[in-house]
Amino acid sequence: MRFIHTADIHLDSPLRGLGSYEDMPVDTLRAASRAAFSRLVDEALALQVDFMVIAGDLYDGDWKDHNTGIYFSRQMGRLRNGGIPVYVLHGNHDAESVMTSRLVLPDNVHVFKANRPGTFILDAHRVALHGRSFPQAAVTENLAADYPAPLPGHFNIGVLHTALEGNAQHANYAPCSLAQLHASGYQYWALGHVHEYRVFPGPVPVVFPGNLQGRHIREQGPRGAVLVSCVDGVVESIERLEVDVLRWHELRLDVSACTERSQVLTCIREGLESVLAGLPADKPCVVRMVLEGESLLHGELHASQAQLRADVVAMMAALADGRLWLEKLRLALSPVQRGQAPAAPDELAALLASAAGDPGFQEEILQGLQGLRDKAPYELSGEPLFESLKQGQVQGLLEEAAAAVLDRLGREA
């Protein structure tokens, strides 16, 4: 017996701020969740699996229009024609979707109810699937505590949307412990909610397949589902099915040793070549590039950041046209320490240091940046500069600016 376990598909998930970046393949990104799911259906048909389990967050909330539901019904129809039943559990993102609850699906699709745990039985394979959909988006009770006892003589699968224990980066929905799942008497736990692939060691496989397609820079690396093979009621293997259609990658480059702009470009080229070398031939990649280190070129690179971005985009096109895209170029550089660069006049250094530490001057700068802070797009959240501005802290920014001025003057002396 073989089945596919998937979760966190987030069909037609809205893009957040990506359209504000030049050269981004917005249409490709918008279609990525559908393309990845279509590839998963292709795999299910080619492998002739016995069934598919979707452990929550099939959708991303209410649909913009009915096209999302029509697309999903079409894919379920393909599986129906292939004789493959599908078992769907709703998680926090699709629990309250009004349109989801009204959608009439093909008869091979079985949805776990939200009012109580339920069980579906596949007599042909002596399989029992136990699960409960989220009744609302924020479920903080331990749903697994009320799951039914394992059905004797069957391969029991628990389907659960949960943060489990130790996943603080995810909302703590349907909390439960690994020990509780291991003690359930089930033969497999099909989990959803955590977007990273993970198989927990223990007497019973407890598995997060991860989300099907990375949607932003915080979801890097391969994405997909898992293929579970069973023999005589025991899990024999769990294999990843990488069905994502594009990848995300943060490329951090230390340019401390570069003393000329041309050397920085060489470093960037070598970094991009390393990304390509580790990328499957059929996968494009969206790259966030971070230049870091203590650099003599600190001021120069900041002053010419727009040109540097254009150079990087052109380099990507030359290296692999259509396979590399630049999401963001971030300069996380610091100027060289004063002892490493020619000294600026002591009077100027003292004046800049005094200004950076002056509360009145800090307040003036903070008020001047109020408009920029309020209009900052979503994708800048988390950037150190904007986080400092939100907290009303500008001294670090002023000190960095003062250091950049002294560094530039020292190099031009």
C-alpha positions as CSV (number, residue, x, y, z in Angstrom):
1,M,0.0,0.0,0.0
2,R,1.2,3.5,-0.8
3,F,-0.3,6.9,-0.1
4,I,0.7,10.5,-0.5
5,H,0.6,12.8,2.5
6,T,0.6,16.6,1.8
7,A,-0.4,19.7,3.7
8,D,-0.3,23.5,3.7
9,I,-0.9,23.9,-0.1
10,H,-2.4,27.4,0.3
11,L,-3.9,27.4,-3.1
12,D,-3.8,30.9,-4.7
13,S,-2.2,32.4,-1.6
14,P,-1.9,36.2,-2.1
15,L,1.5,37.7,-2.8
16,R,2.6,40.2,-0.2
17,G,4.5,43.1,-1.7
18,L,6.4,41.2,-4.3
19,G,5.0,43.3,-7.1
20,S,6.9,46.3,-5.8
21,Y,10.2,44.8,-6.8
22,E,11.3,45.3,-10.4
23,D,12.1,42.3,-12.5
24,M,10.2,39.9,-10.2
25,P,8.2,37.2,-12.1
26,V,4.9,38.1,-10.3
27,D,2.7,36.0,-12.7
28,T,4.9,32.9,-12.2
29,L,4.9,33.3,-8.5
30,R,1.1,33.8,-8.4
31,A,0.6,30.6,-10.3
32,A,3.2,28.6,-8.4
33,S,0.8,27.0,-5.8
34,R,-1.4,25.7,-8.5
35,A,1.5,24.5,-10.6
36,A,3.0,22.6,-7.7
37,F,-0.4,21.0,-6.8
38,S,-0.9,19.9,-10.4
39,R,2.5,18.3,-10.3
40,L,1.6,16.5,-7.2
41,V,-1.6,15.1,-8.9
42,D,0.6,14.0,-11.8
43,E,2.9,12.1,-9.4
44,A,-0.1,10.5,-7.7
45,L,-1.4,9.2,-11.0
46,A,2.0,8.1,-12.3
47,L,2.7,6.2,-9.0
48,Q,-0.9,4.8,-8.9
49,V,-1.0,5.5,-5.1
50,D,-3.9,4.1,-3.2
51,F,-5.1,7.4,-1.7
52,M,-4.0,10.9,-0.8
53,V,-4.2,12.7,2.6
54,I,-4.4,16.6,2.8
55,A,-3.7,17.6,6.4
56,G,-5.0,21.1,6.5
57,D,-4.6,24.6,4.8
58,L,-5.6,23.4,1.4
59,Y,-6.8,27.0,0.8
60,D,-5.6,30.3,2.2
61,G,-8.9,31.6,3.4
62,D,-12.0,32.7,1.4
63,W,-11.3,32.7,-2.3
64,K,-11.1,35.8,-4.4
65,D,-13.5,34.2,-6.8
66,H,-14.8,30.7,-7.6
67,N,-11.8,29.9,-9.9
68,T,-9.8,28.5,-6.9
69,G,-12.6,25.9,-6.1
70,I,-13.1,25.1,-9.8
71,Y,-9.4,24.4,-10.2
72,F,-9.3,22.1,-7.1
73,S,-12.4,20.2,-8.4
74,R,-10.7,19.7,-11.7
75,Q,-7.7,18.2,-10.0
76,M,-9.8,16.0,-7.8
77,G,-11.7,14.8,-11.0
78,R,-8.3,13.7,-12.4
79,L,-7.7,11.6,-9.3
80,R,-11.2,10.3,-9.4
81,N,-10.7,9.1,-12.9
82,G,-7.5,7.4,-11.7
83,G,-9.4,5.6,-8.9
84,I,-7.6,7.6,-6.1
85,P,-9.7,8.7,-3.1
86,V,-8.7,11.9,-1.2
87,Y,-9.1,12.7,2.5
88,V,-9.1,16.4,3.4
89,L,-8.8,18.0,6.8
90,H,-9.3,21.8,7.2
91,G,-6.8,23.7,9.2
92,N,-6.6,27.3,10.5
93,H,-6.5,29.0,7.1
94,D,-9.4,27.2,5.5
95,A,-11.6,26.5,8.6
96,E,-13.8,29.5,8.2
97,S,-13.9,29.7,4.4
98,V,-17.6,30.2,3.5
99,M,-17.0,29.3,-0.1
100,T,-15.1,26.1,0.9
101,S,-18.1,24.8,2.9
102,R,-20.4,25.3,-0.1
103,L,-18.2,23.7,-2.6
104,V,-19.6,20.5,-4.1
105,L,-16.6,18.1,-4.7
106,P,-16.3,14.9,-6.6
107,D,-17.4,11.8,-4.7
108,N,-13.8,10.6,-4.3
109,V,-13.1,13.5,-1.9
110,H,-13.9,12.9,1.8
111,V,-13.7,15.8,4.3
112,F,-13.3,15.4,8.0
113,K,-16.0,17.1,10.0
114,A,-15.3,19.9,12.4
115,N,-17.7,19.2,15.2
116,R,-16.1,16.0,16.4
117,P,-13.3,13.5,15.3
118,G,-14.3,11.1,12.6
119,T,-13.0,8.0,10.9
120,F,-12.9,6.9,7.3
121,I,-12.3,3.3,6.5
122,L,-10.8,1.9,3.3
123,D,-11.9,-1.8,3.4
124,A,-9.7,-2.8,0.4
125,H,-6.5,-1.9,2.3
126,R,-7.8,-2.2,5.9
127,V,-6.9,1.4,6.6
128,A,-8.6,3.7,9.1
129,L,-8.1,7.4,8.9
130,H,-9.0,9.5,12.0
131,G,-9.2,13.2,12.0
132,R,-11.0,16.4,12.9
133,S,-11.1,19.7,10.9
134,F,-10.7,23.0,12.6
135,P,-14.1,24.5,13.6
136,Q,-12.6,28.0,13.5
137,A,-9.3,29.5,12.6
138,A,-7.9,29.7,16.2
139,V,-8.1,26.3,17.8
140,T,-6.1,26.2,21.0
141,E,-7.5,23.0,22.5
142,N,-5.8,19.6,22.2
143,L,-7.8,18.0,19.4
144,A,-5.8,14.8,19.4
145,A,-6.9,14.0,23.0
146,D,-10.4,13.1,21.7
147,Y,-9.3,11.1,18.6
148,P,-10.8,7.5,18.7
149,A,-8.9,4.4,19.7
150,P,-7.1,2.6,16.9
151,L,-9.2,0.2,15.0
152,P,-7.9,-3.4,15.5
153,G,-6.6,-5.1,12.4
154,H,-6.3,-1.9,10.5
155,F,-3.5,0.5,9.6
156,N,-4.5,3.6,11.6
157,I,-3.6,7.1,10.4
158,G,-4.1,10.1,12.5
159,V,-4.6,13.3,10.5
160,L,-4.0,16.4,12.5
161,H,-3.3,20.1,11.9
162,T,-1.0,21.1,14.8
163,A,2.0,23.1,15.9
164,L,3.0,20.1,18.0
165,E,5.6,21.0,20.6
166,G,8.7,23.1,20.1
167,N,7.5,25.0,17.0
168,A,7.4,28.5,18.4
169,Q,7.6,30.1,15.0
170,H,4.1,28.8,14.2
171,A,0.9,29.7,15.9
172,N,0.2,27.3,18.8
173,Y,-2.9,25.7,17.3
174,A,-4.2,22.3,18.4
175,P,-1.2,21.8,20.8
176,C,-0.2,18.3,21.7
177,S,3.0,16.4,22.6
178,L,5.1,14.0,20.6
179,A,4.8,11.5,23.4
180,Q,1.0,11.6,23.2
181,L,1.0,10.8,19.5
182,H,3.5,8.0,19.9
183,A,1.3,6.5,22.6
184,S,-1.9,6.6,20.5
185,G,-1.6,3.1,19.1
186,Y,-1.8,4.5,15.5
187,Q,0.7,3.4,12.8
188,Y,1.2,6.9,11.2
189,W,0.5,10.5,12.0
190,A,-0.1,12.8,9.0
191,L,0.4,16.3,10.3
192,G,0.1,19.8,8.8
193,H,0.6,23.5,9.8
194,V,4.4,23.5,10.2
195,H,5.9,24.4,6.8
196,E,9.2,22.6,7.2
197,Y,9.7,18.9,6.3
198,R,10.3,16.9,9.4
199,V,10.0,13.2,10.4
200,F,10.2,12.7,14.2
201,P,12.0,9.6,15.4
202,G,10.1,7.1,17.6
203,P,7.9,4.0,17.5
204,V,5.4,5.7,15.2
205,P,6.2,7.9,12.2
206,V,5.1,11.5,13.0
207,V,5.5,13.5,9.9
208,F,5.2,17.1,8.7
209,P,5.6,17.0,4.9
210,G,6.2,20.8,4.8
211,N,4.3,23.1,2.5
212,L,4.0,22.2,-1.2
213,Q,5.5,25.4,-2.6
214,G,7.7,28.1,-1.0
215,R,5.9,31.4,-1.2
216,H,8.5,33.9,0.2
217,I,12.1,34.2,1.3
218,R,11.4,32.6,4.7
219,E,10.4,29.3,3.0
220,Q,13.7,28.3,1.3
221,G,14.9,25.0,0.0
222,P,13.0,22.0,-1.5
223,R,9.3,21.8,-1.0
224,G,6.7,19.1,-1.6
225,A,4.9,16.1,-0.1
226,V,5.8,12.6,1.1
227,L,5.2,9.2,-0.4
228,V,4.5,6.6,2.3
229,S,5.0,2.9,1.5
230,C,3.7,0.2,3.8
231,V,4.1,-3.6,4.0
232,D,2.1,-5.8,6.3
233,G,0.8,-2.9,8.3
234,V,4.2,-1.3,8.9
235,V,5.7,1.8,7.3
236,E,8.5,0.6,5.1
237,S,9.7,4.0,3.7
238,I,8.9,7.7,3.7
239,E,10.1,9.5,0.5
240,R,10.0,13.2,-0.3
241,L,8.2,14.2,-3.5
242,E,9.7,17.5,-4.5
243,V,7.0,19.1,-6.7
244,D,7.8,22.8,-6.1
245,V,8.2,24.8,-9.3
246,L,10.5,27.4,-8.0
247,R,12.8,27.9,-5.1
248,W,13.8,30.7,-2.7
249,H,17.4,31.3,-1.5
250,E,19.1,33.9,0.7
251,L,22.7,34.4,-0.6
252,R,24.9,36.0,2.0
253,L,28.3,37.2,0.7
254,D,31.1,38.6,2.9
255,V,32.8,41.3,0.9
256,S,35.2,42.4,3.7
257,A,38.3,41.6,1.5
258,C,37.1,43.6,-1.5
259,T,38.8,46.9,-1.9
260,E,37.4,47.7,-5.4
261,R,33.9,47.5,-6.8
262,S,35.0,45.1,-9.5
263,Q,36.0,42.7,-6.8
264,V,32.6,42.9,-5.2
265,L,31.0,42.0,-8.6
266,T,33.4,39.0,-8.9
267,C,32.3,37.9,-5.5
268,I,28.7,38.2,-6.5
269,R,29.2,36.2,-9.7
270,E,30.9,33.4,-7.8
271,G,28.0,33.3,-5.3
272,L,25.4,33.1,-8.0
273,E,27.3,30.3,-9.7
274,S,27.3,28.4,-6.5
275,V,23.5,28.8,-6.2
276,L,23.1,27.5,-9.8
277,A,25.3,24.6,-9.1
278,G,23.0,23.5,-6.2
279,L,19.8,24.0,-8.1
280,P,18.0,21.3,-10.1
281,A,18.0,22.1,-13.8
282,D,14.3,22.6,-14.0
283,K,14.0,24.9,-11.0
284,P,14.2,28.7,-11.2
285,C,15.2,30.5,-8.1
286,V,14.3,33.8,-6.4
287,V,17.3,35.2,-4.6
288,R,17.7,37.6,-1.8
289,M,21.3,38.8,-1.8
290,V,22.9,40.2,1.4
291,L,26.3,41.8,1.2
292,E,27.9,41.9,4.6
293,G,31.2,42.5,6.4
294,E,33.4,45.4,7.4
295,S,34.1,47.2,4.2
296,L,36.2,50.0,2.9
297,L,33.5,50.3,0.2
298,H,30.7,50.8,2.7
299,G,29.9,54.4,1.6
300,E,30.4,53.8,-2.1
301,L,28.2,50.7,-2.3
302,H,25.4,52.5,-0.4
303,A,25.6,55.5,-2.6
304,S,25.4,53.4,-5.8
305,Q,22.9,50.7,-4.6
306,A,20.5,51.2,-7.5
307,Q,23.3,50.7,-10.1
308,L,24.6,47.7,-8.1
309,R,21.1,46.1,-8.2
310,A,21.0,46.7,-12.0
311,D,24.4,45.0,-12.3
312,V,23.2,42.0,-10.3
313,V,20.1,41.6,-12.4
314,A,22.1,41.8,-15.6
315,M,24.6,39.3,-14.2
316,M,21.7,36.9,-13.4
317,A,20.3,37.2,-16.9
318,A,23.7,36.5,-18.4
319,L,24.4,33.5,-16.2
320,A,21.0,31.8,-16.4
321,D,18.3,33.8,-18.2
322,G,14.9,33.0,-16.7
323,R,16.3,30.8,-13.9
324,L,17.5,33.5,-11.4
325,W,15.5,36.5,-10.2
326,L,16.5,39.1,-7.6
327,E,13.9,39.6,-4.8
328,K,16.0,42.1,-2.9
329,L,19.6,43.4,-2.6
330,R,20.4,44.2,1.0
331,L,23.6,45.9,2.2
332,A,24.4,44.8,5.7
333,L,27.8,46.4,5.7
334,S,29.7,48.3,8.3
335,P,32.5,50.8,7.8
336,V,36.0,49.8,8.8
337,Q,37.1,50.7,12.2
338,R,38.7,54.1,12.6
339,G,42.1,52.6,13.3
340,Q,42.0,50.9,9.9
341,A,41.3,54.0,7.8
342,P,43.0,57.3,7.5
343,A,41.9,59.6,10.3
344,A,39.4,62.4,9.7
345,P,39.8,65.7,11.5
346,D,39.2,65.4,15.2
347,E,36.8,68.3,15.2
348,L,34.6,66.7,12.6
349,A,34.6,63.4,14.4
350,A,33.7,65.0,17.7
351,L,30.9,67.0,16.0
352,L,29.4,63.9,14.4
353,A,29.6,61.9,17.6
354,S,27.9,64.7,19.5
355,A,25.1,64.9,16.9
356,A,24.5,61.2,17.0
357,G,24.1,61.3,20.8
358,D,22.0,64.4,21.0
359,P,18.4,63.5,22.0
360,G,17.0,66.6,20.4
361,F,18.7,65.9,17.1
362,Q,17.5,62.2,17.3
363,E,13.9,63.4,17.8
364,E,14.2,65.7,14.8
365,I,15.5,62.9,12.6
366,L,12.8,60.5,13.9
367,Q,10.0,63.0,13.0
368,G,11.5,63.5,9.6
369,L,11.5,59.8,9.0
370,Q,7.9,59.3,10.2
371,G,6.4,59.3,6.7
372,L,8.9,56.8,5.5
373,R,8.3,54.5,8.5
374,D,4.5,54.7,8.1
375,K,4.6,54.0,4.3
376,A,7.1,51.1,4.5
377,P,5.9,48.1,2.5
378,Y,5.3,44.7,4.2
379,E,8.5,43.1,2.8
380,L,10.6,45.6,4.8
381,S,9.3,44.3,8.1
382,G,12.1,42.6,10.0
383,E,14.8,44.9,8.5
384,P,16.9,46.2,11.3
385,L,16.6,49.8,10.2
386,F,12.7,49.8,10.1
387,E,12.5,47.8,13.3
388,S,14.6,50.5,15.1
389,L,12.4,53.3,13.6
390,K,9.3,51.5,14.9
391,Q,10.8,51.6,18.4
392,G,11.8,55.2,18.1
393,Q,15.6,54.4,18.1
394,V,17.8,56.3,15.6
395,Q,21.1,56.6,17.5
396,G,22.5,53.4,15.8
397,L,21.5,54.8,12.4
398,L,23.2,58.1,13.1
399,E,26.3,56.5,14.4
400,E,26.5,54.4,11.2
401,A,26.0,57.4,9.1
402,A,28.7,59.3,11.0
403,A,31.1,56.4,10.5
404,A,30.3,56.3,6.8
405,V,31.1,60.0,6.4
406,L,34.4,59.7,8.3
407,D,35.3,56.6,6.2
408,R,34.5,58.4,2.9
409,L,36.5,61.5,3.9
410,G,39.4,59.4,5.0
411,R,39.6,57.5,1.7
412,E,39.4,60.7,-0.3
413,A,42.0,62.5,1.7
